[in-house]
C-alpha cells in the first residue's frame, strides 16, 4: 500500500518540474510543428530514459556529487552557453529558409534523441531539479517503502512526464493546421528566442557570480 502511494506522489511531484516552462517544452512545441504529434511522446520517452539513468546514479550516490554549488555552477554554465548557441541556430534556420513546408515530415529517431539532449546538456534545470527536489523525494520514497517504493515513485514521475508532453504535442499539432506560413515562421523564431532567453538566464545565474 505504501509503495502504491508513492506512485501518486511521484506523479504529482513531477508537475513541479514539467509545469515550469523550460527548453524541453520549447523543443517539443517546435519539433511538433516540424514533424508531427508523435514528437511529444517520443521526446518524453527520451526524457524519461535520461531521468532513469539519473535515478540509478542517485541511488548509487551521485546525489552527493550534484549537490555542491560548484557542481551546479558548472552544469548551469555549460547548459546556458549551449542553449544560446542552439537558440541562435534556430533563428538563423528560420531566416535562411525561403519557405516552410507545413506537411508532416517522416518521423525519425531525432525526437527520442532530442528528448535525451534537452534533458541533459541543453537543459541544466533538469539535472539541478534532480540534485535538489528529486534527490529528497526519491530518498523519501526509498525510506518509506524501500526499493519498490523508489520504483513506484519513479514510474509515477515518468507517467506524468509522458502524459504532459504528449498532450502539449497533440494540442500544438491540432493548432498547426490553422496557422499560415508567416505565423509558422514567427512561432519557430519565437522558440529560438525563448531558448536564447533560457541561455542568458542560466549564464547570469551561474557565470556572473563567478566574475563579480
N, C-alpha and C positions, 0 to 999 in steps of 0.2 A: 504493500500500500504506500509506504513512504517512497519507494523507488518510483512508482507510477506518478506520485505527486510531483516528483522532480521534473517529469516531462512537461507538465503545465507551467512550472516555474521557469524552466528553460525557454519555453515558447514565449512567455510574457517578457522575460528579460531581454530576449533577442530584439524586441521592438525598441529598446532603449538605444540600440545601435542603428537599426535599419531606418527608423523614422527620422533620424538626423541626416539631412541631405549630405551626400558625400560623393567622391569620384566614381564609386561603383554604380551609384544611381544614375549619374550622368552618362556613364558608359552604356548602361542598359537602355536608356532612352535613345541615345544617338545610334547605338547598334541596332535597335528595333526599327528605327527609321530607315536604315540601310538594308537590313537582312530579314526582317520579319518578326512575328510574335514569339517565336521559339527562343529568341536571344535571351530573354529574361530568365527562363528556366535553365538554359544551358549555363549562363553566367552564374546563376545561383548555385548550381551543382559544382562549378569550378570554385566558387567562393567557399562552399562547404568542404570541399576536398582540402583546401588550404587551411581552413579552420580546424579540420580533423587532425591535420599534421601539428598545428599549434597545440591543440588539446593534448595530444600524445606527448609532446615535448614538455608541456606544463606539468603533466603527471610525472614526468621523469626529472623535473627540477628546473626547467627553463624559466619558469616564472620568476625565480630569484635573479636571473640574469637580466630580464627585461625591466624589472622594477627600478634599478638605479637611474638617476637623472641623466647620466652620461649616455646610457644606452638609448633612452628615449630621445635625447638630443640628436644622436647620430641617425636614428630611424626617421625622425621628423625632418631633419635637414635634407637627407638624401631624397626622401619622398617628395619634399617641396620642390626641389630643383627639377626632378624628373617630371613632375606634374606641369611645371612651367613649360618645359620643352614639349611635352605631349600636347598641351593646350595650344601652343603656337603652331605646331604641326597641323592640328585640326583646322584652325582658322585659315592657314595657308592652303590647305587642301580645298577648302570651300572657295577661296578667292581665285585659285588657279583652275577651277573646273568651270568650263563654259556652260555646261548644262548638267542637270541631275536626272537620272533615271529613277522614277518613283516605283518601278516594278520590283518585285521581290527578287533578290539575288539568290543564287544557290547557297544553301546553308553549308557552312564549313566548320571545321573544328575550332575556328578562331574564337567563337563565342565562349566556349568552355575554357580555352586558354586565357581569354580576356578576363573571365571571372577570377582566375587564379592571379593574374598580373595585377588587376585592380583590387585585389585583396592583400597584396604584398607590397612590392616596391613602389607602386603608383597609388597606394592608399595607406599611408602610415597610421591613419586613425584606427584601422582595424587592429594592427599589432598593438597600438597603445591602449585600445579598449580592452584587449585581452590581457595586457600587463597590469590592469587595474581592476575593473569591474569583473572581467572574465575570470581572472585568477581567483578572486574572492568567492564568486558564486560557484565555480566549478569545485573548489576545495570544500565548500559548504555542502554541496551535494554528495561529495565523497565521504565526508564525515557523518552525514545523516544516514546514508544508505550504501556505503562502501562503493566498490567499483560499479555495481549495477546502477546505483544512483547517479554516478557521473555519466554513465552511458545513456540513461534515460534523459537526463538533463541536456546532454548534447543532441540527442535525437529531437527533442522539443525545440531546441535552438535552430537546428537545421531545417525543420519543418516550417518554422516561421519565416526563415530566410527565403526558402523556395516559394512559398505562397506569396510573399510580399513582392518579390521581383518578377514572378510570373504574372501577377495582377498588373503591375506597373507596365510591363511589356505588352500585355493584352490591350490595356486601355490606350497606350501610345499608338499601337498598330491600328486600332479602330479609328483613332483621331487622324492618323496619317492620310486616310483616304479622302478627307475633306479639306486638306491643305494643298495649296498650289506650289509650284516650283520655287517661287520667290520666298514664300514663307518657310518652305523646307530649308532653303539655304540659310535663312536667318536663324532658324532653330538650331541647325548644326553649328553655325558660327557662335551662337549663344552657348552651346555646350562646351565649345572650346574655350570661350571666355570664362565660364564657370570653373573649368579645370585650372586656368591661369590664376583665378582668384584663390582657389584652394592652395595652389602652389605658393602664392605670396603669403597666405595666412600661415602656412607651416614654416616658411622661411623666417617670417617676422617673429613667430612664436619661439623657434628653436635656434636660429642662427644669430639674430640680432643680439640676444642677451650675452652671446659669447664675445661680441666685439664692442659692446657698450661698456 
